[in-house]
């Protein structure tokens, strides 16, 4: 009987529990239905949800937005109406620059989430992108007021102050962000940007590196490093950084665009074209890319494609002066003068005060025989362009006057044309004209214009057209020779300069270029001979004696080198280069280190921000066994020229002699990381082996 009652009791208890459970579920459903936000769910209290939320916040405070996306995706799989997940997504979209998506999410939440720290942060980031700086700061500050432990908001405020050019405040907030969250890579990236804008390359580099130590995928730090490398002419290092970003983010257009622009800048035109086409596959409406393509095609002598792409650029940027100007000069290079004038006329309607447009119009009128119009355009150009362009305009005047037989005016203009091309000096140059050769000078002007635009194939063709009429024109031959140098065709260049010297042996410029060509071609004795001829023609030119001294120094003729460097100082008493070369020569030969130090200090006084001069000063101290002073000056040299392997090698040697093996080893490795083509490469390799052996012995 007892067992039967027990059984009934259990059955009754089971039914009661079942009913209570059913009622509880109904109540919860009613509660959910009547809650102000239908996004609230009983599932939000499950441990898995809390864990995901914590992980999302953990990644957000470190600026790891891609991980936040992953966690939010999991959260929304569990609860599609999770307000918190959408708030996190909003901040993350803003963090990766997708402000449109962030704004869209904020709009969708305006009725259900009116006041939260994440919402204010997201609004601040969006306002920052709109350059509403004060409003953005206010929103971020409100986010911090609601959540004091908010490194991301501090970092955003820091970046806003960078844009406001308030660098001290920017540094303050970014450092606070890094202190609150040492793993927030974007805070160090911000500090890198802040220091770079103030010209502090060393601190900028350190902070970008720190950001990448924290997160190898901190792409903006890589972009910053690339900017530094470009400034230091470390182009291959910059290309490597851009490619690392693109590998991770193939559709990151800014990285691809910067890379394409860099390829254009350093003359890798095929790569620029390839990278630009990759961008257009992602988005065909990016106007600057057509500009890069047009310029790249022009440098490869493909003016048909240059014209096509600049027209596409104009389709997207109808009011662009640059677009119509480039179309005009591309058409000029193609020989279509009429269409060129039409395009330049449209450019003039957009901006009538551009000197280069006046020059282009002048050259077209010159070739067409409208000499008065050409002269008017050149006079306008002279008033609209900087004084640094006067040599170029004066050589155009020279050829225009020669075409008209105005010999006296041409001589006056020629005197003022020195430097229109690097190395050109009109000294001792005598130009002749007569009616049979007059038209050649219009072709020469076009050739000069093409050369200045780096269209070397077009330059050579136009020079040939001029030389067909006037075979002995020294300026035409000179421009043609310079074009061959830029095309690395040194034998052809040599031929042009030799011909000029035969025609006019006292013309200075070709002697300079012959000397430089002979050095490139490793014919040192011939180079020395040309420099000596130049010194005879112009005994007051200190730079010639500097070049002769450098040749003697490389040949190990120290006495002759020192004599030439002293002649440099006689002619140019305030030349830091002269003092520096003397000091370095004394240091390397160890003949008179006290005198070497005197000269090195004088050079540093004249040029305190020159890396090579501080390197010499440090090296003289090294030779005098003053390793502390050597390290001090060589460190300063490294800050100014971090991509010099020789300076790194010298600093490594100073550390080694100062018994700092680890720093010495780092610097020798740094020297080889920069390049393996420098004078001390073998010594660096041997020092690495020696120090590694010594460190191993110490550990044993």
C-alpha positions in Angstrom: 0.0 0.0 0.0 2.9 2.3 0.8 4.5 1.6 -2.6 1.3 2.4 -4.4 0.8 5.7 -2.6 4.4 6.6 -3.3 3.9 5.9 -7.0 0.8 8.1 -7.1 2.7 10.9 -5.4 5.5 10.7 -7.9 3.0 10.8 -10.8 1.2 13.8 -9.3 4.6 15.6 -8.7 5.6 15.0 -12.3 2.2 16.4 -13.6 2.6 19.5 -11.3 6.1 20.2 -12.5 5.0 19.8 -16.2 2.2 22.3 -15.6 4.4 24.7 -13.8 7.0 24.5 -16.7 4.3 25.1 -19.3 3.0 28.2 -17.4 6.5 29.5 -17.0 7.2 29.3 -20.8 3.8 31.0 -21.5 4.8 33.8 -19.0 8.2 34.2 -20.6 6.7 34.4 -24.1 4.2 37.1 -22.9 7.0 39.0 -21.3 9.1 38.8 -24.5 6.1 40.0 -26.5 5.4 43.0 -24.3 9.0 44.1 -23.8 9.9 47.5 -25.4 12.6 45.9 -27.5 11.6 42.7 -29.2 15.4 42.1 -29.6 15.6 41.0 -26.0 15.6 37.2 -25.8 15.8 34.6 -23.1 18.7 33.2 -25.0 20.8 36.3 -24.1 21.5 34.9 -20.6 23.0 31.7 -21.9 26.7 31.3 -21.0 27.6 30.9 -24.8 26.1 34.3 -25.6 27.9 36.0 -22.7 31.2 34.4 -23.7 30.7 35.6 -27.3 29.9 39.1 -26.1 33.0 39.2 -23.9 35.1 38.0 -26.8 33.7 40.6 -29.1 34.4 43.4 -26.6 37.9 42.0 -26.0 38.6 42.2 -29.7 36.9 45.6 -30.1 39.1 47.3 -27.4 42.1 46.0 -29.3 40.8 47.3 -32.6 40.6 43.9 -34.1 37.5 44.6 -36.1 37.7 41.5 -38.3 37.4 39.3 -35.2 34.5 41.4 -34.0 32.7 40.7 -37.2 33.1 36.9 -36.7 31.8 37.1 -33.1 28.9 39.2 -34.1 28.0 36.7 -36.8 27.9 34.0 -34.2 25.8 36.2 -31.9 23.3 36.9 -34.7 23.1 33.2 -35.5 21.8 32.7 -32.0 19.7 35.9 -31.9 19.0 37.8 -35.1 17.7 40.8 -33.1 20.6 41.3 -30.7 21.0 45.1 -30.3 24.5 44.7 -28.8 25.7 42.7 -31.9 24.5 45.5 -34.2 26.1 48.2 -32.1 29.4 46.3 -32.2 29.1 45.9 -35.9 28.4 49.6 -36.3 31.7 50.5 -34.6 33.6 47.9 -36.5 32.3 49.0 -39.9 33.4 52.6 -39.0 36.7 51.1 -37.8 37.5 49.7 -41.3 36.3 52.8 -43.1 32.8 51.6 -44.2 31.0 54.6 -42.8 28.0 54.0 -45.1 27.4 50.6 -43.4 28.0 52.1 -40.0 25.5 54.9 -40.7 22.9 52.4 -42.0 23.2 50.3 -38.8 22.9 53.4 -36.6 19.7 54.4 -38.4 18.2 50.9 -37.9 18.9 51.1 -34.1 17.6 54.7 -33.5 14.3 53.5 -32.1 15.6 50.7 -29.9 19.0 51.9 -28.6 19.0 55.6 -28.0 21.8 56.0 -25.5 24.8 53.6 -25.2 28.6 54.0 -25.2 29.0 52.1 -28.4 26.4 54.3 -30.2 28.1 57.5 -29.2 31.5 56.0 -30.3 30.1 55.0 -33.7 28.6 58.4 -34.2 31.9 60.0 -33.3 33.7 57.9 -35.8 31.2 58.8 -38.6 31.4 62.5 -37.8 35.2 62.3 -37.9 34.9 60.9 -41.4 32.7 63.9 -42.3 35.4 66.3 -40.9 32.9 67.5 -38.2 35.7 67.4 -35.7 34.2 69.1 -32.7 31.0 67.2 -32.9 33.0 64.0 -33.3 35.0 64.7 -30.2 31.9 65.4 -28.2 30.3 62.1 -29.1 33.5 60.2 -28.3 33.8 62.0 -25.0 30.2 61.0 -24.2 31.1 57.4 -25.0 34.0 57.7 -22.5 31.7 59.3 -19.9 29.4 56.2 -20.1 32.3 53.8 -20.1 35.6 55.0 -18.6 37.5 52.0 -19.7 37.3 53.0 -23.4 40.7 53.0 -25.2 39.2 52.9 -28.7 37.3 56.2 -28.0 40.5 57.8 -26.7 42.3 56.6 -29.8 39.7 58.1 -32.1 39.9 61.4 -30.3 43.6 61.3 -30.8 43.2 60.8 -34.5 40.7 63.7 -34.7 43.2 66.0 -33.1 45.8 64.9 -35.7 43.4 66.1 -38.4 42.9 69.3 -36.5 46.8 69.7 -36.5 46.7 69.8 -32.6 49.6 67.4 -32.3 50.2 67.7 -28.5 46.6 66.9 -27.7 46.7 64.0 -30.2 49.8 62.6 -28.5 48.1 62.9 -25.1 45.0 61.0 -26.1 46.8 58.3 -28.1 49.2 57.6 -25.3 46.2 57.3 -22.9 44.7 54.8 -25.3 47.9 52.8 -25.4 48.2 52.8 -21.6 44.6 51.6 -21.1 45.0 48.9 -23.8 48.7 48.1 -24.6 47.4 45.7 -27.3 45.6 48.5 -29.2 47.8 48.6 -32.4 45.8 51.5 -33.9 46.9 53.7 -31.0 50.5 53.2 -32.0 49.7 53.7 -35.6 48.1 57.0 -34.7 51.2 58.0 -32.8 53.2 57.1 -35.9 51.1 59.4 -38.0 51.3 62.1 -35.4 55.1 62.0 -35.2 55.5 61.7 -39.0 53.5 64.9 -39.6 55.8 66.7 -37.2 58.9 65.4 -39.1 60.0 63.1 -36.3 60.7 60.1 -38.6 62.5 58.1 -35.9 59.7 58.1 -33.4 57.2 57.6 -36.2 59.0 54.5 -37.4 59.2 53.1 -33.9 55.5 53.4 -33.3 54.6 51.9 -36.7 56.9 49.0 -35.8 55.3 48.6 -32.4 51.8 48.5 -34.0 53.0 45.7 -36.3 54.5 43.8 -33.4 51.1 43.7 -31.8 49.2 43.0 -34.9 50.8 42.0 -38.2 47.5 42.9 -39.9 47.6 46.5 -38.7 47.5 47.7 -42.3 47.5 51.4 -41.7 50.9 51.0 -39.9 52.2 49.3 -43.0 50.9 52.2 -45.1 52.7 54.6 -42.8 55.9 52.7 -43.1 55.6 52.8 -46.8 55.3 56.6 -46.7 58.5 56.8 -44.6 60.3 54.5 -47.0 59.2 56.6 -50.0 60.5 59.7 -48.3 63.8 58.0 -47.7 63.9 56.7 -51.3 63.6 53.1 -50.0 61.2 52.3 -52.8 61.6 48.5 -52.7 60.8 48.5 -49.0 57.7 50.7 -49.6 56.6 48.3 -52.4 57.0 45.3 -50.0 54.7 47.0 -47.4 52.0 47.8 -49.9 52.1 44.3 -51.3 51.7 42.8 -47.8 48.6 44.9 -47.3 47.2 44.0 -50.7 47.9 40.3 -50.0 45.6 40.5 -46.9 43.1 42.9 -48.4 43.0 42.5 -52.2 40.2 45.0 -52.6 41.9 47.8 -50.5 41.9 50.4 -53.2 44.0 53.0 -51.3 46.9 50.6 -51.0 46.7 49.6 -54.7 46.4 53.2 -55.7 49.4 54.3 -53.7 51.4 51.4 -55.2 50.4 52.3 -58.7 51.4 55.9 -58.1 54.8 54.8 -56.7 55.4 52.6 -59.7 54.7 55.6 -61.9 57.0 57.8 -59.7 60.0 55.4 -60.0 59.6 54.7 -63.7 58.1 51.1 -63.5 55.4 52.0 -66.0 54.4 48.5 -66.9 53.8 47.7 -63.2 51.9 50.9 -62.8 49.6 50.0 -65.7 49.1 46.4 -64.4 48.3 47.7 -60.9 45.9 50.3 -62.3 44.0 47.8 -64.3 43.6 45.6 -61.2 42.0 48.6 -59.4 39.6 49.2 -62.3 38.5 45.6 -62.1 37.4 46.4 -58.6 35.9 49.8 -59.3 35.9 51.2 -62.8 34.9 54.7 -61.7 38.1 55.8 -59.8 39.2 58.9 -61.8 42.8 59.2 -60.5 43.6 55.7 -61.8 42.9 56.8 -65.4 45.3 59.7 -64.8 48.0 57.2 -63.7 47.3 55.0 -66.7 47.4 58.0 -69.1 50.8 59.2 -67.8 52.2 55.6 -67.7 51.3 55.0 -71.3 52.8 58.4 -72.4 56.1 57.4 -70.8 56.1 54.2 -72.8 55.5 56.2 -76.0 52.0 54.8 -76.3 50.1 58.1 -76.9 47.0 56.4 -78.4 46.3 54.7 -75.0 47.4 57.8 -73.2 44.7 59.8 -75.0 42.1 57.1 -74.5 42.6 57.1 -70.7 42.9 60.8 -70.2 39.5 61.1 -72.0 38.0 58.6 -69.5 39.5 60.7 -66.7 37.8 63.8 -68.2 34.5 61.9 -68.4 34.6 61.4 -64.6 36.2 64.8 -63.9 34.7 67.2 -66.4 36.0 70.4 -64.8 39.6 69.2 -64.5 42.2 71.6 -65.8 44.8 68.8 -65.5 42.7 66.5 -67.7 42.3 68.9 -70.6 45.9 70.1 -70.3 47.3 66.6 -70.5 44.9 65.8 -73.4 46.3 68.8 -75.2 49.9 67.9 -74.7 49.4 64.2 -75.5 47.7 65.3 -78.8 50.6 67.6 -79.4 53.0 64.7 -79.0 50.8 62.7 -81.4 51.2 65.4 -84.0 47.5 66.5 -83.9 48.0 70.3 -83.4 44.3 71.2 -84.1 42.8 68.9 -81.5 45.6 69.8 -79.1 44.7 73.5 -79.4 41.0 72.7 -78.8 41.9 70.8 -75.6 44.2 73.5 -74.4 41.5 76.1 -75.1 39.1 74.1 -72.8 41.8 73.9 -70.2 42.1 77.7 -70.4 38.4 78.2 -69.8 38.8 76.2 -66.5 41.9 78.0 -65.4 43.4 80.7 -67.5 46.4 81.4 -65.2 48.4 78.2 -65.7 51.9 78.9 -67.1 52.5 75.4 -68.5 49.4 75.8 -70.7 50.8 79.0 -72.0 54.1 77.3 -72.9 52.2 74.5 -74.8 50.3 77.1 -76.8 53.5 79.0 -77.5 55.2 75.8 -78.9 52.2 75.0 -81.1 52.2 78.5 -82.5 55.9 78.4 -83.0 55.7 75.2 -85.1 52.8 76.6 -87.1 54.8 79.8 -87.8 52.7 82.2 -85.6 55.7 83.7 -84.0 54.1 86.8 -82.5 51.5 84.7 -80.8 54.2 82.3 -79.6 56.1 85.3 -78.1 53.0 86.6 -76.3 52.3 83.1 -74.8 55.9 82.8 -73.5 55.7 86.3 -72.0 52.5 85.3 -70.2 54.1 82.0 -69.0 57.0 84.0 -67.6 54.6 86.0 -65.5 52.6 83.0 -64.3 55.3 80.4 -63.4 57.9 80.5 -60.6 61.3 82.1 -61.2 62.8 78.6 -61.2 61.1 78.0 -64.6 62.8 81.0 -66.1 65.7 79.0 -67.6 63.2 76.8 -69.4 61.2 79.7 -70.8 64.4 81.5 -71.8 65.6 78.5 -73.9 62.2 78.5 -75.6 62.7 82.2 -76.3 66.2 81.5 -77.6 64.9 79.1 -80.2 62.0 81.3 -81.1 64.3 84.3 -81.7 66.7 82.1 -83.7 63.8 81.0 -85.9 63.1 84.7 -86.7 66.8 85.6 -87.1 66.8 87.8 -84.0 70.4 86.9 -83.1 71.0 89.6 -80.4 67.8 88.7 -78.5 68.6 85.0 -78.8 72.0 85.6 -77.2 70.4 87.4 -74.3 67.9 84.7 -73.7 70.6 82.0 -74.0 72.6 83.6 -71.2 69.6 83.2 -68.8 68.9 79.6 -69.8 71.5 77.8 -67.7 70.0 74.8 -65.9 66.9 74.4 -68.2 68.2 70.7 -68.3 70.2 69.5 -65.4 73.9 70.1 -66.2 73.3 72.6 -69.0 75.5 75.7 -69.0 75.5 78.1 -71.9 79.1 79.3 -71.3 81.2 79.5 -74.5 78.2 78.3 -76.6 77.9 80.1 -79.9 74.6 79.6 -81.8 74.3 80.4 -85.5 71.2 80.9 -87.7 70.3 81.5 -91.3 67.1 81.1 -93.4 67.9 77.6 -94.4 68.0 76.2 -90.8 65.5 78.5 -89.1 62.7 76.0 -88.9 64.9 73.5 -87.0 64.7 75.6 -83.9 60.9 75.1 -83.6 61.5 71.3 -83.7 64.2 71.7 -81.1 61.8 73.6 -78.8 59.3 70.7 -79.1 62.1 68.2 -78.4 63.0 70.1 -75.2 59.3 70.2 -74.1 59.1 66.4 -74.7 62.3 65.8 -72.8 61.1 67.8 -69.8 58.0 65.6 -69.8 60.2 62.5 -69.8 58.9 61.3 -73.3 62.4 60.3 -74.4 61.5 58.4 -77.5 59.5 61.3 -78.7 62.3 63.7 -77.8 64.8 61.7 -79.9 62.4 61.6 -82.9 61.9 65.4 -82.7 65.7 66.0 -82.3 66.2 63.9 -85.5 63.6 66.0 -87.3 65.6 69.2 -86.2 69.0 67.7 -87.1 67.8 66.8 -90.6 67.5 70.5 -91.2 70.4 71.7 -89.0 72.8 68.7 -88.3 75.3 70.8 -86.2 72.9 72.4 -83.7 74.7 71.9 -80.3 71.5 72.3 -78.2 69.6 69.7 -80.2 72.5 67.3 -80.0 72.8 68.0 -76.3 69.1 67.3 -75.6 69.3 64.1 -77.7 72.4 63.0 -75.7 70.6 63.6 -72.4 67.6 61.5 -73.6 69.9 58.6 -74.4 71.4 58.9 -70.9 67.9 58.7 -69.4 67.2 55.6 -71.6 70.5 54.1 -70.3 71.9 54.0 -73.8 75.3 55.3 -72.9 77.1 54.6 -76.1 74.6 56.6 -78.1 74.8 59.4 -75.5 78.6 59.4 -75.8 78.3 59.7 -79.6 76.2 62.9 -79.3 78.4 64.6 -76.8 81.6 63.8 -78.7 80.0 65.4 -81.8 79.2 68.6 -79.9 82.8 68.8 -78.6 84.1 68.5 -82.2 81.8 71.3 -83.3 82.3 73.6 -80.3 85.2 72.4 -78.2 84.9 75.2 -75.6 81.2 74.5 -74.8 81.3 73.4 -71.1 78.3 71.2 -70.7 79.2 68.3 -72.9 82.6 67.9 -71.1 80.8 67.5 -67.8 78.5 64.9 -69.3 81.3 63.0 -71.1 83.2 62.8 -67.7 80.1 61.4 -66.0 79.5 58.9 -68.8 83.1 57.7 -68.7 82.7 57.1 -64.9 79.6 55.1 -65.5 81.4 53.1 -68.2 84.3 52.5 -65.8 86.8 54.5 -68.0 88.2 56.5 -65.1 91.3 57.9 -66.9 89.1 59.4 -69.7 86.7 60.8 -67.0 89.7 62.5 -65.3 90.8 63.9 -68.6 87.4 65.5 -69.3 87.2 66.9 -65.8 90.6 68.5 -66.2 89.5 70.1 -69.5 86.5 71.4 -67.7 88.7 72.9 -65.0 90.7 74.6 -67.6 87.6 76.1 -69.3 86.2 77.2 -65.9 88.9 77.5 -63.3 86.4 78.9 -60.7 84.1 75.8 -60.6 84.7 74.1 -57.2 82.5 71.1 -58.1 85.0 70.0 -60.8 87.8 69.8 -58.2 85.5 67.9 -55.9 84.9 65.3 -58.7 88.6 65.1 -59.5 89.3 64.6 -55.8 86.8 61.8 -55.5 88.4 60.0 -58.4 91.9 60.3 -56.8 90.4 59.1 -53.5 89.0 56.0 -55.1 92.3 55.3 -56.8 94.0 55.5 -53.4 96.0 58.7 -54.4 95.4 60.4 -51.0 97.8 63.3 -51.5 96.3 64.2 -54.9 92.8 63.9 -53.5 93.6 66.2 -50.5 95.1 68.8 -52.8 91.9 68.8 -54.9 89.6 69.0 -51.8 91.7 71.9 -50.5 91.2 73.6 -53.9 87.4 73.2 -53.3 87.7 75.1 -50.1 89.8 77.8 -51.7 87.0 78.3 -54.3 84.1 77.7 -51.9 85.2 78.4 -48.3 81.8 77.6 -46.9 81.4 74.2 -48.6 80.4 71.6 -46.1 81.0 68.9 -48.7 84.7 70.0 -49.1 85.3 69.9 -45.4 83.5 66.5 -45.2 85.6 64.9 -47.9 88.8 66.1 -46.4 87.8 64.8 -43.0 86.7 61.4 -44.3 89.9 61.1 -46.3 92.0 61.8 -43.2 89.9 59.3 -41.2 90.2 56.5 -43.8 94.0 57.0 -44.3 94.5 57.8 -40.6 97.2 60.3 -41.7 96.1 63.3 -39.6 93.1 62.5 -37.4 93.3 65.7 -35.4 93.0 67.7 -38.7 90.3 65.3 -39.8 88.3 66.0 -36.6 88.7 69.8 -37.2 87.3 69.5 -40.7 84.5 67.1 -39.7 83.3 69.5 -36.9 83.4 72.4 -39.4 81.3 70.4 -41.9 78.8 69.5 -39.1 78.6 73.2 -38.1 77.7 74.1 -41.7 75.3 71.2 -42.3 74.1 69.9 -38.9 71.2 67.9 -40.5 73.2 66.0 -43.1 73.4 62.3 -42.4 76.6 61.7 -44.4 78.4 64.6 -42.6 77.4 63.3 -39.2 78.5 59.8 -40.3 82.0 61.2 -41.1 82.2 63.0 -37.7 81.2 59.8 -36.0 83.8 57.8 -38.0 86.6 60.3 -37.2 85.7 59.8 -33.5 85.8 56.1 -34.0 89.3 56.3 -35.6 90.4 58.3 -32.5 89.0 55.6 -30.2 86.4 57.9 -28.7 83.6 55.3 -29.1 81.0 57.2 -26.9 81.2 60.3 -29.2 81.3 58.0 -32.2 78.0 56.3 -31.2 76.4 59.6 -30.3 77.0 61.1 -33.8 76.4 57.9 -35.7 73.0 57.4 -34.0 72.1 60.9 -35.2 73.2 60.0 -38.7 71.1 56.8 -38.6 68.0 58.9 -37.6 68.6 61.2 -40.6 69.5 58.4 -43.0 68.2 55.0 -41.7 68.6 53.4 -45.2 72.3 53.9 -45.5 74.1 50.6 -45.1 77.5 52.3 -44.6 76.2 54.4 -41.7 74.7 51.2 -40.1 78.0 49.4 -40.6 79.9 52.3 -38.9 77.5 52.3 -36.0 77.9 48.6 -35.6 81.7 48.9 -35.4 81.4 51.7 -32.8 79.1 49.5 -30.7 81.5 46.5 -31.1 84.5 48.5 -30.0 82.4 49.8 -27.0 81.8 46.1 -26.1 78.1 46.2 -26.9 77.9 43.0 -28.9 74.1 42.8 -29.2 73.6 46.3 -30.6 76.6 45.8 -32.9 75.1 42.6 -34.2 71.8 44.3 -34.8 73.4 47.1 -36.8 75.5 44.8 -39.0 72.3 42.8 -39.7 70.5 46.1 -40.5 73.2 47.1 -43.0 72.7 43.8 -44.9 68.9 44.0 -44.7 69.0 47.3 -46.5 71.2 46.0 -49.4 74.0 43.7 -50.1 75.6 46.1 -52.5 77.8 48.5 -50.6 81.5 48.8 -50.0 81.6 47.3 -46.5 79.3 44.3 -47.2 82.1 41.7 -46.7 83.2 43.3 -43.5 79.5 43.3 -42.2 79.2 39.6 -43.0 82.5 38.8 -41.2 81.5 40.8 -38.2 78.2 39.0 -37.8 80.1 35.6 -37.8 82.7 36.9 -35.3 80.1 38.3 -32.9 77.9 35.2 -33.1 80.9 33.1 -32.2 81.8 35.4 -29.3 78.2 35.3 -28.0 78.2 31.5 -28.2 81.4 31.4 -26.2 79.9 33.8 -23.5 76.8 31.6 -23.2 79.0 28.5 -22.7 
